[in-house]
Amino acid sequence: MVHTCVVAGCRNRRTPGTALSFYRFPRDPERKQRWIAAVNREGWVPNDGSRLCSTHFISGKQVKNPRSPDYVPSVFTAAPVCPEMKEPGALDVPDKQEARVEAANALLFLQGQGTSAVGECAQAVHPVEREQEAMAEESLSSSLSTDDEDEVDESTCESKRGRFSQTCDAQVNFEDVLKALKKENQTLRESVEKMSLSESSLRNDAEKVKFYTGLPNFFVLETVMWLLAPHMDGMKNAKLSKFQQLLLTLMRLRLDLRNQDLAYRFGVKVATVTRTVHQMVGIMSSTLVPTAVFWPSRAELRKNLPAALRATHPDCAVIVDCFTVPFEEPVSRGGQQQHRAAPSSQGAGTNNNVLKYLIGVAPQGVVTFVSRGVPGNVSDRSLTESSGLLCKLLPGDVVLASRDLGIADSVAARGARFKSAGSFQGEGFGASGGSPPPPPPPPAGGSCESVPRHVDRVISMVKQRYAMLTGPVESPFTAASERTSNLSTFDKIVQVACALNNLCISAAPLE
């Protein structure tokens, strides 16, 4: 439908491809009257086909807000003509014919020939009037839809522009949100990394390594991992890496954590923790213990002999003592199996609910021998003779102890000598299953009186570094794991703890 702007002097028309909008006069009487007054055509009344183009509004479109200046058209001076509009031609004929008919009617009426002349004039202009009537009917039928189309077009354009503006704003906001999320993600990743038990989180944190493993720094931990890794290929564990399996085992020894606790920390099942600890202890016992716990040669012992013994006992090969660890004992009550911690004995060899171990320490402060565990009622002499320590002695060696273990004859049979320095004041560590007293400082001048306390300091250090050795030991660890060696898993744990202690630079020297 072609619409022509009703403003006098405006030739803009609605044609295909035009960028102008044409608005129907409003239905609101008050606003409609204001539009008619703005058009300023004396005696003219708009019909349903009358349209007003968008060039007569300041913003180029009508606004339905009464406070807006474009609520009523206000641009009428030198109304711009759309460059796309063509010169008026045949389409202007209806308006001109209408004006001619009105002029002819007025002239005939004044001459007194209004009735007949009007009829003849009507017949003369009948084609024009029919064309006008057709155009008017078409205008009446399509005015509403056309106006709606115009309004829809305008609303669609406004909607598109609004969406585009919102999209631009959304893109800007999205970039800001994305940057904030990336920063937050990085912060959370760093926080999780610090809290996680992974290789990267321990690499530059010596205090964390020491707390969780007992080893002095990550270099020592990495060295242990390097020694054990080739022997861990047979372990099938899809959820834990080799490093995590080693770390889990060291945490079990170091902090004496329950298997359930470790399962929560590493996100695995309790059965996985149990299996991992037993397998890793076996690998460490067969690989790490022979490397770190060994009997030194006589030349090495004399070369590094501390000054405190060089004058008094130059042939000292080892300082020995016994220590005990309580273990849990199953107790049957009402048909149910329960566990209780075994009480510590007040004297060595008087309680079956403790495990007794013989330990040998070199004068330099490293552990050179650890026996397997035996019930606490076994005598010190029987433990020493069955442990295999005597087989390592050479003629002329001197064995020192803080108390009489009753092994002087057995040592002499190997051509060596046993010397007891006598019990120091207070209860001896080997005669107690509880925690040892704090190690006293060595006497000034490196007197040989510090020899009885030397082995106690080493044992105390191993127990403080690996709390699992303080007990009570859980029953699954006390069962023999190998029939050939008759070693229980806890026997291997004691040996592994001593081996790990030897790898630390803080092994207690005699001086």
Phi, psi and omega in degrees: 000130180266126178242142177246138180296136185276354181290134180297131179088351179265123182255014181290135179229154177274111178230160178303131177093355181287149179265358182275158175245144181240129187246138174282150180297139185297155179279335179296122185303315184294314180291323179297320179294325178292324176295317181298319179294324180291325179293326173061052172247109188297126178075007183265137178236127182287150172251187183293341180267358181287138182225153178235126184280165186286350181288349182266011177243145185299315182273358181087008177200155178284150179233133184271004177275120182302337182276351181277144177294342180265016172293331178228136179300141184222357182257109182226350181274125179051055181302126183294145177261131180297128181299341182278349182284147179264166177294147181295141182218235184296335183289343178276353184302317181303318180293319180292318179296322178297317178295320180294319179297316179298320180293319179295318179299316180296319181293315180295323179297320179293330180278357180081012181244032186301318188291304183291320182296320180298321179296315180295320180294325179295321177293325182292323183258015182306316178300322181292316180296320178299322178294320178296315180298319179297316179295322180294315179299316179296323178295318179297320184287331187249359184299316182296313182294322181294315179298320178297320179297318179298314180296321178296319179299315180296316180295325178295317178297315178299319180297318180295316179297322178296317179295320179297316178296317178296322180295318178298314178298320180296322179295318178296313178297322180296321179295319178295316179297321180296318177297318179296319180293321178297318179295317178296320179298318179296319179297317180294321179297317179294321179294315179295322180297321179293323182277343184284159177256077182232171181296319182291326181287338180263345190301317185250024182227089183295324180295322178292320177297316181295321182293316186273335186240339185084349179278152189289331183200176183289332180298316178294318178298318179294325177294317177298317178299320179296323179288326187268335187306315181298337182267000182259004183296331181281350181279121181261107179215106186284334186266338183244134175283172179299319180296318179294325177294318177294315180297318178301317181293317180295324177293326177296319179284318187289310187256355181053045179285149177287156180298325179295320178298313179295326178297320177293318184294323184258000176068038179231178178277159180297322179298325177294319178297313181300313181296320181295315181298314181295319180292316181292322177297320177297317180293318180293326179293321182275341184249311186277321184298312178298335180281324187254335180246102182212159181273117183287160178286163181296324180296318179293322180296314182288330180293322183253020182293129179298153182297333181296334181250350185297326182271326186265318183225071182293341181261015181296125181257328184198151173244124189243158174191168178245148173221158184236154178225125178287153176226159181287139180244125177293134181235131182267121178225114177063033178082003180249143178272123176236165179238144174223153180281134180287137178289148179283146181275150178275347178215147182297137174079026181239003185219132180278349185265023174227156174255133182250137180231144173258130182234139176242133183236132176288155178303336179285348176104007178256151179281126180247350181203139174219128179274174172279162182279141178231160177304151186293343181276359177283136183289159179298321181295315180297319179297317182293316182291330181267353185280334183097002179295319184297332181291343182269350183282147176246153177304132180096349178291153177243129177252122180255151177209158180279346180208169181282115179267000180073028185242015182300316182293320181294321178291318180297328178296340177265007180080012180251178181235143177248130180231128177255126181277358180088154182288135173280165184297140183096174183284133180291149181294324180290343182262013182225141177265357181269196180287142182286157175290157179300135184294127179287155179292148180293145181296151179295144179087358176067042180295152180292351175297341179281351182298314180300329183273347186297312181293327177295322179295320180293315179297317178299322180295318180296318181290324178290326181285325181232097190294343180296338180282351178277344178076184356288146183278135179288148185303320180301336182275345184269350179284145180294127181266340179226126181288329184290313182267348181058033179261134174275168178298326180288327174302318179292325179296319178298315179295318179296319179299319177293322178296315178295324177295324179292335180283348181275144181284355183263018175300137190285113174283161180288328182274000000 
